[in-house]
Amino acid sequence: MTRVATALASAIEKAAADPDALPPAETRRLFAELRAGLNEGSIRAAEKEGDRWVVRAWVKKGILLGFRVGLVCEPISSGFPFFDRDTFPLKQLTIESGLRVVPGGTSIRDGCYIGPGVTIMPPSYVNVGAWIGEGTLLDSHVLVGSCAQIGRRVHVSEGAQIGGVLEPVGELPVIIEDEVLIGGNTGIYEGAVVRERAVIAAGTVLTGGTPVYDVVRGNEYRRGPGQPLEIPAGAVVVPGARAIREGKGREWGLSLQTPVIVKYRDAKTDRSASLEDLLR
């Protein structure tokens, strides 16, 4: 971290540990500084160190401070009225932001980074603390949760839900690395990490409590103590099922939903998953 970020982190840790340590005006100033860093992308809720993603708990604590000191304000006119804490306004965008935000009900909370060339189709929602890399497409009815980290040139299809993880502050948020394709009506939650160029097929749900079976490499992936569920780079994941082997579940012939890796990306997958630059 830079010297400025280190000083900010220390001050936020102090304010989070003792609500009376600083006057409300100073806490609001700290949060405004944090929000500015989140907006420009210089501060992130999680960062990659080598091949490992590391949560920045102080950033999450700072976001929670914003809720603590914020006051619910009067309706704000922006095409429709809404009531929210004054520390969390809508993100201010201009033509110089380099984004394409199609009209029709999209809401982007201040305190998130959205890189140049991002396209957002309506209606979509991007929450505070999120980081979205350049050239990414968020299609209709997409949710990007608090502190979720989405890489460059990612395609998030219609109806996909990318969970965040604001609390507990020590938990890693959902991570989507570069050039991932996320199919429609998918759900990725509980700090799952999807490595670069993976493909998550339509209808797949990834959670911390669901094992993923790799029929290509013969591996089973689960979340472990202090370790998130990780989908390998280039994996193609589809919805699957596994039989219940005990009790009434076995007697009744029931199965549980589980994602399955059926292949790894090849030239054919690349052609079907490639982003169309003409849409951007």
SULQUI-V278441 format. One record per residue. SS is DSSP state (a for helix, b for strand, c for the rest). BURIAL is I if it has 9 or more other ideal C-beta (glycine too) atoms within 8 Angstrom, else O. Layout:
BEGIN
SS&BURIAL  SS&BURIAL
END
This chain:
BEGIN
c&O  c&O  a&O  a&O  a&I  a&I  a&O  a&I  a&I  a&O  a&I  a&I  a&I  a&I  a&I  a&I  a&O  c&O  c&O  c&O  c&O  c&I  c&O  a&O  a&O  a&I  a&I  a&I  a&O  a&I  a&I  a&I  a&I  a&I  a&I  a&O  a&I  a&I  a&I  a&O  c&I  c&O  c&I  c&I  c&I  b&I  b&O  b&O  b&O  c&O  c&O  b&O  b&I  b&I  b&I  c&I  a&O  a&I  a&I  a&I  a&I  a&I  a&I  a&I  a&I  a&I  a&I  a&O  a&I  c&I  c&O  b&O  c&O  c&O  c&O  c&I  c&O  c&O  c&O  c&O  c&O  c&O  c&O  c&I  b&I  c&I  c&I  c&I  c&I  b&I  c&I  c&O  c&O  c&O  a&O  a&O  a&O  c&O  c&I  b&O  b&O  c&I  c&O  c&O  c&O  c&I  b&I  b&I  b&I  c&I  c&I  c&I  b&I  b&I  c&I  c&O  c&I  c&I  b&I  b&I  c&I  c&I  c&I  c&I  b&I  b&I  c&I  c&I  c&I  c&I  b&I  b&I  c&I  c&I  c&I  c&I  b&I  b&I  c&I  c&I  c&O  c&I  b&I  b&I  c&I  c&I  c&I  c&I  b&I  b&I  c&I  c&I  c&I  c&I  b&I  b&I  c&I  c&I  c&I  c&I  b&I  b&I  c&I  c&I  c&I  c&I  c&O  c&O  c&I  c&O  c&I  c&I  c&I  c&I  b&I  b&I  c&I  c&I  c&I  c&I  b&I  b&I  c&I  c&I  c&I  c&I  b&I  b&I  c&I  c&I  c&I  c&I  b&I  b&I  c&I  c&I  c&I  c&I  b&I  b&I  c&I  c&O  c&I  c&I  b&I  b&I  c&I  c&I  c&O  c&I  c&O  b&I  b&I  b&I  c&O  c&O  c&O  c&O  b&O  b&O  b&I  c&O  c&I  b&O  c&O  c&O  b&O  c&I  c&I  b&I  b&I  c&I  c&O  c&I  b&I  b&I  b&I  b&I  b&I  b&I  b&O  b&I  b&O  c&I  c&O  c&O  a&O  a&O  a&I  a&I  a&O  c&O  c&O  c&I  b&O  b&O  b&O  b&I  b&I  b&I  b&I  b&O  b&O  b&I  c&I  c&O  a&O  a&O  a&I  a&I  a&O  a&O  a&I  c&O  c&I  c&O  a&O  a&O  a&O  c&I
END
